[in-house]
Amino acid sequence: MDYTKCTNLFTLLIIPWFLFAEVVTATDTINTSQFIKDNETITSTDGNFTLGFFTPQNSTNRYVGIWWQPKFTVIWVANRNQPLNDSSGVVSISEGGNLVVLNGQNQVIWSTNVSNVGSNSTSKLLDSGNLVLQDSSSGRTIWESFQHPSNVLLPNMKISTNKATGEKVKQTSWKSPSDPSTGSFSLSVESLGVPEVFIWKETRPFWRTGPWNGKAFTGLPYMKKFYIEGIHVGDDGEGNVEFLFSGVEEIGFIIYILNSTGNCEERWWNGEKKEWVVSWNSHQFECDVYGVCGPFAVCNSQSSPTCSCLKGFEPRNKEEWNRQNWTSGCFRRTPLKCERTSNQNKSADYTEDGFLELKMVKVPDFSDGSALRLQPDMCRSRCLENCSCIAYSYDADIGCMSWTENLMDIQKFSNGGLDLHVRVAYTELDKERNRTIITIVTETIGATLIVICAYIMWRRISTRLGAASAEYMNDYVFGDLSQVKVQELLTFNLEKLVTATNEFHPSNKLGQGGFGPVYKGQLHDGREIAVKRLSRASGQGLEEFMNEVVVISKLQHRNLVRLLGCCIEGEQKMLIYEYMPNKSLDTYIFDPSKDKILHWKKRFSIIEGVARGMLYLHRDSRLKIIHRDLKASNILLDAELNPKISDFGMARIFGGNEDEANTNRIVGTYGYMSPEYAIQGLLSEKSDVFSFGVLLLEIVSGRRNSSFYEENCLTLLGFAWIQWQEDNIPSLIDPGIYDPNLHKDI
């Protein structure tokens, strides 16, 4: 073969190889000679992220975005405020070097909009999910999507605030699930002396983490070591305070989504099941909403009512407060020393102020606070010396924090948080001392009486239960059911439950109730379970635990949750139930993003199911059972959204021909209690029927009775009564499920 033929053959072989190599290496890149049309995409090298055109659900608009490939999840949108109305769009590098989105008329509808780029630039989709615009010759990054977040935060994506200019890189919600345009909510990190992360509704705070102490956010007591290791908050060395999280191998891939209702969800990718798992969200309880109780008040999700004034303060508007509208907050009952001595009256009292301690709380909004590296005793004296200082708190990693104006957004925790010291007049301290003395005396007398009663009860139980103990025992268990043995149930080994729940990993936490947290678990045979774990800080205890075991172990009905067994080892007490994949009813009817799942026919089916369960409890079971805490959060939904009544810790069992009883132990949830039970302690099946009526109104209206606000109406019940009198029942129905064809006879 001569030289010319060899050359030609070499050319024929090598040119296609170069062409093929160009195609392969260009799958994650857009450059001046390559662009993507509407039906084309580029994908990161690892295959996890894709850039292309998409249409949201219930929409016809086209957008350019990046999505998580294993399960389509949009994590960034380019033209979110300038949608395309057809499929003629193109993504390319402009003559000026910017990455642009063009419509069918070659008009630029979105651009990276960087000046002095130069024509020699390329855009690449990295394995991190970051879309970058680079100078081809130097490799320098000119622009990146991580600096312009949409509604999703990815690992190593920073949000930041410039401490000098206030300029922010922030996460912003979609307007709705079908509209990616900029919504009402944003998430940003704020430098208020101590860094905090806030969710804003327009310009108003909606949620916050509490101060960062270098290890954790003090207002998120459930932050564990494996989360802390992956989080960085602090100064970036360029005048910005920043927040970012990195991947932690033990946990896997995690993202944070700020949805259109202002709720930030932590989602963890379950690689085995190929699905997202919501492992945490910012608004689990009513107290998570910023300032729900107003200034100088504390919010406690485990108490009823939820809001209470700080000691030494009283409601600013008692009428609103009694209607559970707490936004006006509280005011100081007795002036502080500086206010008293500023008066011209010569008889002014010069007695020093003091501090009342509030333990385990999310300390107030830090917008009017300051922090200094002082010891606790110096922190107290410095606050007393400053007439403007009205509260202080100390954290070993932050130092001394003090506040000078309204104490806003205080939340009580069952564990964790910080201790807050609130400044009050000396007379309030005297009242507190008197209350302390009364409490000590009362507790001493009470303890003595308990010992005496326990001795008497022991003597009587050794023969037969006496009449004196029957009233208390009847409030929990009755007759032969009280003889149930825990051993009759399937007992679970603690070690197996620890394994099933991955050591009670936060990603497996399903919710939190008065009894304690509930975790999802999977047994070695593949069965999914829900584990209710008694919290040491719980207001409920062994009686409620045994009561639930006694009651529900003897009940079998399709609309009652099934108890599989229990675990009692040392101080650990747990109940194991069948797993309800759709959690509780309240997560659907009160969440605007989910309420459409429960259309009218499904809601009617749920109402029917709850009614059947109640009929069984009241009439068809061997003994009549009054639930006493029927509400939306205690109605669980299975995979087909069938309802099952749960949480029998407060249930009361009637025997024989007993129809009603009086009790001094009023338990349940205010807003669902019948008046005769809440006021007089008169308990009957009518008590549950009243609760069912409130629940029915909530299901139909999609509005929560406990936080209902409507002009001239105290409650949802009052609103329903007015609409009934005015023959205007359709106005009560949730607009999202109202169908004139179905409700034409209303």
ROGU-337292 format. One record per residue (C-alpha): x, y, z. Coordinates in steps of 0.2 Angstrom, whole numbers, padded with zeros to 4 digits, always signed. Example, Ala and Ser with C-alpha at 12.3 -4.5 7.8 and 13.67 -1.06 7.14 Angstrom:
# ROGU-337292
+0062-0022+0039 +0068-0005+0036 
//
This chain:
# ROGU-337292
+0000+0000+0000 +0008+0017-0005 +0009+0032+0006 -0006+0041-0002 -0018+0026+0001 -0011+0025+0019 -0014+0043+0022 -0032+0042+0015 -0036+0027+0026 -0029+0035+0041 -0040+0050+0038 -0056+0040+0036 -0052+0031+0052 -0047+0046+0063 -0060+0059+0058 -0075+0049+0063 -0066+0045+0079 -0064+0064+0083 -0082+0067+0078 -0088+0053+0090 -0077+0060+0104 -0085+0077+0101 -0102+0070+0102 -0098+0060+0118 -0089+0075+0127 -0103+0087+0122 -0117+0078+0131 -0116+0090+0146 -0111+0106+0137 -0118+0120+0127 -0106+0130+0117 -0106+0143+0102 -0108+0129+0089 -0120+0118+0099 -0137+0122+0106 -0152+0112+0112 -0170+0113+0105 -0186+0110+0115 -0185+0091+0113 -0167+0090+0117 -0157+0089+0133 -0140+0089+0141 -0135+0078+0156 -0122+0079+0169 -0108+0066+0168 -0115+0055+0182 -0132+0055+0174 -0141+0062+0189 -0145+0080+0182 -0153+0085+0166 -0156+0102+0158 -0170+0104+0146 -0188+0110+0143 -0202+0104+0154 -0220+0108+0157 -0227+0108+0175 -0242+0098+0180 -0259+0107+0175 -0250+0119+0164 -0246+0122+0146 -0231+0133+0148 -0214+0128+0143 -0199+0131+0154 -0180+0128+0154 -0175+0119+0170 -0163+0107+0178 -0171+0091+0186 -0165+0077+0196 -0165+0062+0184 -0168+0047+0195 -0186+0053+0199 -0191+0069+0189 -0189+0083+0202 -0186+0101+0195 -0172+0109+0205 -0169+0125+0195 -0179+0135+0182 -0171+0148+0171 -0186+0157+0163 -0197+0155+0178 -0205+0173+0176 -0205+0172+0157 -0213+0156+0151 -0213+0150+0133 -0231+0146+0126 -0225+0134+0112 -0211+0121+0109 -0201+0132+0098 -0188+0137+0112 -0169+0136+0110 -0155+0137+0123 -0139+0143+0116 -0123+0154+0118 -0126+0171+0112 -0114+0182+0101 -0110+0191+0117 -0105+0175+0126 -0120+0174+0138 -0131+0158+0140 -0149+0163+0133 -0166+0156+0130 -0174+0161+0114 -0192+0160+0108 -0198+0155+0091 -0195+0173+0085 -0177+0173+0091 -0181+0185+0105 -0171+0183+0121 -0183+0179+0135 -0170+0174+0148 -0151+0177+0149 -0137+0175+0161 -0134+0194+0158 -0116+0195+0162 -0106+0210+0155 -0089+0208+0146 -0090+0189+0144 -0082+0188+0128 -0087+0176+0114 -0076+0161+0119 -0088+0154+0133 -0096+0137+0136 -0110+0132+0148 -0108+0115+0157 -0120+0105+0169 -0109+0098+0183 -0112+0083+0193 -0117+0094+0208 -0132+0100+0198 -0124+0117+0196 -0125+0125+0178 -0110+0135+0175 -0105+0148+0162 -0086+0147+0159 -0072+0155+0149 -0066+0142+0138 -0048+0147+0137 -0045+0150+0156 -0059+0138+0163 -0064+0153+0175 -0082+0152+0180 -0092+0168+0175 -0109+0164+0181 -0117+0149+0190 -0135+0143+0194 -0130+0140+0212 -0129+0159+0214 -0147+0161+0208 -0157+0147+0217 -0175+0143+0213 -0186+0133+0226 -0173+0119+0229 -0157+0119+0239 -0144+0106+0234 -0129+0100+0244 -0115+0114+0243 -0127+0127+0236 -0124+0143+0247 -0137+0156+0252 -0129+0171+0259 -0131+0189+0264 -0119+0203+0262 -0117+0211+0279 -0113+0229+0272 -0125+0230+0257 -0139+0218+0262 -0138+0209+0245 -0144+0192+0246 -0143+0175+0238 -0159+0167+0243 -0171+0152+0240 -0188+0157+0233 -0204+0147+0232 -0214+0144+0216 -0231+0153+0215 -0240+0137+0215 -0236+0118+0210 -0240+0122+0192 -0232+0139+0191 -0213+0141+0194 -0214+0160+0194 -0207+0168+0210 -0219+0165+0224 -0223+0174+0241 -0210+0165+0251 -0191+0166+0252 -0178+0158+0263 -0162+0167+0268 -0148+0168+0281 -0148+0184+0291 -0134+0191+0301 -0142+0198+0317 -0127+0198+0328 -0129+0179+0328 -0134+0171+0311 -0151+0163+0309 -0160+0156+0294 -0177+0164+0290 -0192+0160+0279 -0201+0176+0274 -0218+0179+0267 -0216+0194+0256 -0207+0205+0269 -0213+0198+0285 -0205+0184+0295 -0214+0167+0293 -0202+0155+0302 -0184+0155+0309 -0172+0143+0315 -0166+0152+0331 -0148+0158+0333 -0133+0147+0327 -0121+0143+0340 -0107+0136+0329 -0114+0118+0331 -0132+0119+0329 -0147+0130+0327 -0153+0133+0345 -0171+0134+0339 -0171+0116+0331 -0167+0105+0346 -0169+0089+0335 -0154+0093+0325 -0142+0078+0327 -0124+0075+0325 -0125+0068+0308 -0134+0084+0302 -0122+0096+0311 -0107+0088+0303 -0114+0093+0286 -0119+0111+0290 -0109+0127+0289 -0115+0144+0294 -0103+0159+0296 -0093+0172+0288 -0086+0168+0270 -0071+0180+0272 -0078+0192+0259 -0091+0201+0270 -0105+0188+0268 -0113+0177+0281 -0117+0161+0272 -0127+0145+0275 -0124+0128+0266 -0125+0110+0269 -0114+0096+0262 -0118+0078+0259 -0116+0066+0273 -0112+0048+0267 -0122+0040+0281 -0138+0049+0276 -0137+0050+0257 -0143+0063+0245 -0154+0077+0253 -0162+0092+0246 -0172+0106+0254 -0188+0112+0245 -0197+0128+0249 -0215+0125+0243 -0228+0137+0238 -0236+0138+0255 -0220+0143+0264 -0216+0125+0271 -0198+0120+0269 -0196+0101+0267 -0181+0091+0269 -0182+0076+0257 -0170+0061+0257 -0168+0050+0242 -0172+0032+0246 -0161+0023+0233 -0168+0006+0237 -0186+0011+0234 -0182+0024+0221 -0192+0038+0230 -0191+0054+0240 -0194+0053+0259 -0199+0069+0268 -0188+0067+0283 -0192+0084+0291 -0202+0100+0287 -0202+0117+0295 -0220+0119+0300 -0224+0103+0309 -0234+0112+0323 -0244+0128+0325 -0230+0135+0335 -0218+0134+0321 -0227+0149+0312 -0217+0165+0317 -0225+0176+0331 -0241+0166+0331 -0243+0171+0350 -0238+0189+0348 -0225+0198+0358 -0221+0193+0376 -0230+0177+0375 -0223+0159+0373 -0230+0145+0362 -0231+0127+0367 -0238+0114+0355 -0240+0102+0369 -0252+0113+0379 -0269+0119+0378 -0272+0133+0374 -0256+0134+0364 -0251+0152+0369 -0248+0159+0386 -0241+0176+0392 -0224+0176+0400 -0224+0177+0419 -0227+0195+0424 -0237+0199+0408 -0255+0198+0403 -0265+0198+0387 -0266+0215+0378 -0283+0211+0371 -0292+0198+0383 -0307+0197+0371 -0297+0192+0356 -0286+0181+0368 -0301+0171+0374 -0306+0168+0355 -0288+0161+0353 -0283+0175+0342 -0266+0179+0350 -0257+0190+0338 -0259+0206+0349 -0248+0197+0362 -0246+0203+0380 -0240+0218+0390 -0230+0220+0406 -0241+0220+0421 -0229+0230+0433 -0217+0244+0427 -0198+0240+0428 -0187+0251+0440 -0182+0263+0427 -0200+0267+0422 -0204+0269+0440 -0189+0281+0445 -0192+0291+0429 -0208+0297+0437 -0207+0314+0446 -0215+0306+0461 -0203+0308+0475 -0210+0292+0483 -0204+0281+0469 -0199+0264+0473 -0180+0260+0470 -0181+0241+0473 -0171+0232+0460 -0179+0222+0446 -0175+0203+0444 -0177+0189+0432 -0189+0175+0430 -0182+0160+0421 -0190+0151+0406 -0182+0135+0402 -0179+0125+0386 -0186+0138+0373 -0182+0145+0356 -0176+0162+0362 -0184+0178+0354 -0181+0185+0337 -0164+0192+0337 -0168+0208+0327 -0166+0219+0342 -0153+0209+0351 -0135+0208+0353 -0121+0196+0359 -0105+0198+0369 -0092+0185+0375 -0097+0187+0394 -0099+0174+0408 -0117+0170+0414 -0115+0181+0430 -0108+0196+0420 -0123+0193+0408 -0135+0196+0421 -0127+0211+0430 -0124+0219+0413 -0143+0217+0408 -0148+0224+0425 -0137+0240+0423 -0145+0244+0406 -0162+0251+0407 -0166+0245+0390 -0162+0227+0393 -0177+0217+0396 -0171+0199+0394 -0155+0189+0392 -0149+0171+0388 -0133+0163+0389 -0125+0149+0378 -0107+0143+0380 -0103+0144+0362 -0112+0161+0358 -0110+0170+0375 -0122+0183+0382 -0137+0187+0372 -0148+0202+0377 -0164+0210+0370 -0170+0227+0372 -0188+0228+0363 -0202+0216+0360 -0199+0198+0364 -0206+0189+0349 -0208+0171+0343 -0203+0161+0359 -0207+0143+0358 -0207+0130+0372 -0198+0114+0369 -0199+0097+0379 -0180+0096+0377 -0166+0106+0370 -0167+0125+0367 -0160+0138+0378 -0165+0146+0395 -0172+0164+0394 -0171+0176+0408 -0185+0189+0407 -0183+0205+0417 -0198+0209+0429 -0202+0221+0443 -0198+0215+0461 -0216+0213+0465 -0218+0200+0452 -0203+0190+0460 -0213+0190+0476 -0228+0183+0468 -0217+0170+0460 -0209+0166+0477 -0226+0164+0485 -0232+0153+0470 -0216+0143+0473 -0219+0141+0491 -0237+0136+0488 -0232+0124+0475 -0219+0116+0487 -0232+0114+0501 -0245+0108+0489 -0233+0095+0481 -0227+0089+0499 -0245+0087+0505 -0250+0079+0488 -0235+0067+0489 -0240+0062+0507 -0258+0059+0502 -0252+0049+0487 -0242+0038+0498 -0256+0035+0510 -0268+0032+0496 -0256+0020+0488 -0255+0010+0504 -0274+0010+0506 -0276+0004+0488 -0263-0009+0490 -0272-0016+0505 -0288-0016+0496 -0282-0023+0480 -0274-0037+0489 -0292-0043+0492 -0303-0035+0480 -0304-0018+0472 -0313-0006+0484 -0326+0007+0480 -0314+0021+0484 -0302+0016+0470 -0315+0012+0457 -0318+0030+0451 -0300+0033+0447 -0298+0016+0439 -0314+0018+0429 -0306+0033+0421 -0294+0022+0412 -0300+0003+0412 -0315-0006+0417 -0320-0024+0423 -0311-0039+0416 -0302-0029+0403 -0291-0021+0417 -0284-0039+0420 -0276-0039+0402 -0258-0044+0403 -0245-0036+0392 -0238-0053+0389 -0255-0057+0380 -0249-0046+0366 -0234-0049+0354 -0219-0041+0363 -0206-0034+0353 -0187-0034+0357 -0180-0016+0359 -0165-0021+0349 -0176-0026+0334 -0185-0010+0335 -0169+0000+0335 -0164-0009+0320 -0181-0007+0311 -0181+0011+0313 -0162+0014+0309 -0159+0019+0328 -0174+0030+0327 -0167+0041+0313 -0175+0058+0311 -0178+0053+0293 -0190+0040+0299 -0200+0051+0311 -0218+0052+0306 -0224+0064+0318 -0225+0070+0336 -0240+0069+0348 -0243+0071+0367 -0237+0053+0370 -0221+0056+0361 -0213+0054+0343 -0219+0041+0331 -0206+0032+0319 -0208+0022+0304 -0199+0005+0304 -0197-0011+0294 -0195-0028+0301 -0183-0041+0295 -0198-0049+0286 -0202-0033+0276 -0217-0028+0286 -0218-0009+0289 -0223-0003+0306 -0226+0013+0316 -0218+0014+0333 -0225+0026+0345 -0211+0029+0358 -0216+0036+0375 -0206+0052+0378 -0199+0056+0395 -0205+0073+0394 -0222+0068+0389 -0237+0074+0399 -0244+0056+0397 -0237+0041+0406 -0239+0023+0411 -0258+0025+0414 -0261+0031+0396 -0249+0018+0389 -0258+0004+0398 -0275+0011+0394 -0271+0011+0375 -0264-0007+0377 -0280-0013+0386 -0292-0004+0375 -0286-0007+0357 -0279-0024+0360 -0297-0030+0362 -0304-0020+0347 -0305-0026+0329 -0313-0016+0316 -0308-0010+0299 -0309+0009+0304 -0298+0007+0320 -0279+0007+0319 -0272-0011+0323 -0260-0013+0337 -0247-0026+0333 -0238-0026+0350 -0228-0017+0362 -0211-0016+0370 -0207-0012+0388 -0188-0013+0393 -0182-0003+0407 -0188+0015+0405 -0192+0012+0386 -0211+0010+0383 -0217+0008+0365 -0232+0003+0355 -0231-0005+0338 -0245-0002+0325 -0248-0006+0307 -0240+0007+0296 -0252+0020+0289 -0242+0027+0273 -0253+0042+0271 -0251+0048+0289 -0265+0058+0297 -0280+0067+0290 -0275+0084+0295 -0259+0084+0284 -0271+0083+0269 -0287+0094+0273 -0277+0109+0280 -0263+0109+0267 -0268+0119+0252 -0255+0109+0241 -0263+0092+0246 -0281+0096+0249 -0286+0092+0231 -0281+0074+0233 -0296+0073+0244 -0310+0077+0232 -0328+0077+0238 -0332+0059+0236 -0316+0053+0245 -0320+0065+0260 -0337+0058+0261 -0330+0041+0261 -0318+0046+0275 -0333+0054+0285 -0343+0037+0283 -0328+0027+0289 -0325+0037+0304 -0344+0036+0308 -0343+0017+0306 -0328+0016+0318 -0337+0027+0331 -0353+0016+0329 -0342+0001+0333 -0335+0009+0349 -0351+0015+0355 -0363+0001+0351 -0356-0014+0343 -0340-0018+0354 -0343-0028+0369 -0341-0013+0380 -0345+0005+0376 -0329+0015+0373 -0329+0034+0373 -0313+0040+0363 -0312+0058+0371 -0299+0064+0359 -0307+0062+0342 -0299+0075+0330 -0291+0076+0312 -0273+0072+0318 -0280+0056+0326 -0288+0049+0310 -0274+0040+0300 -0276+0036+0282 -0270+0019+0274 -0263+0017+0256 -0281+0019+0249 -0285+0034+0260 -0297+0024+0271 -0298+0031+0288 -0293+0023+0304 -0296+0030+0322 -0281+0030+0332 -0274+0036+0349 -0284+0027+0363 -0273+0033+0377 -0287+0044+0384 -0302+0032+0380 -0314+0028+0394 -0323+0011+0394 -0341+0010+0400 -0348-0006+0406 -0365-0014+0408 -0379-0002+0406 -0369+0013+0410 -0373+0028+0398 -0364+0043+0406 -0352+0047+0420 -0344+0062+0429 -0326+0064+0429 -0314+0076+0437 -0301+0072+0424 -0305+0082+0409 -0294+0076+0395 -0294+0079+0376 -0291+0094+0365 -0300+0111+0367 -0311+0115+0352 -0317+0097+0350 -0324+0095+0368 -0343+0096+0371 -0348+0110+0383 -0355+0098+0396 -0339+0088+0396 -0327+0103+0396 -0336+0113+0409 -0345+0100+0420 -0335+0084+0417 -0351+0075+0411 -0345+0061+0399 -0356+0051+0387 -0356+0045+0369 -0363+0062+0365 -0345+0069+0369 -0338+0059+0355 -0353+0064+0343 -0349+0083+0347 -0331+0080+0342 -0336+0071+0327 -0347+0086+0322 -0332+0097+0323 -0321+0085+0313 -0335+0084+0300 -0335+0103+0298 -0316+0103+0296 -0317+0090+0283 -0330+0098+0273 -0323+0116+0275 -0304+0112+0275 -0302+0124+0289 -0295+0121+0306 -0307+0125+0321 -0293+0129+0333 -0286+0143+0322 -0302+0149+0314 -0303+0168+0311 -0318+0176+0303 -0327+0192+0306 -0341+0191+0319 -0337+0172+0322 -0328+0165+0337 -0326+0147+0329 -0329+0137+0314 -0344+0131+0323 -0351+0148+0325 -0348+0152+0307 -0357+0136+0301 -0372+0141+0312 -0373+0158+0304 -0372+0150+0287 -0385+0138+0291 -0397+0152+0298 -0394+0162+0282 -0397+0146+0271 -0379+0148+0264 -0371+0131+0267 -0362+0131+0250 -0350+0145+0257 -0345+0133+0271 -0338+0120+0258 -0320+0120+0253 -0319+0129+0236 -0307+0116+0230 -0320+0102+0231 -0336+0112+0229 -0345+0104+0214 -0362+0112+0209 -0367+0096+0201 -0364+0086+0218 -0370+0100+0229 -0385+0107+0220 -0397+0101+0233 -0388+0110+0247 
//
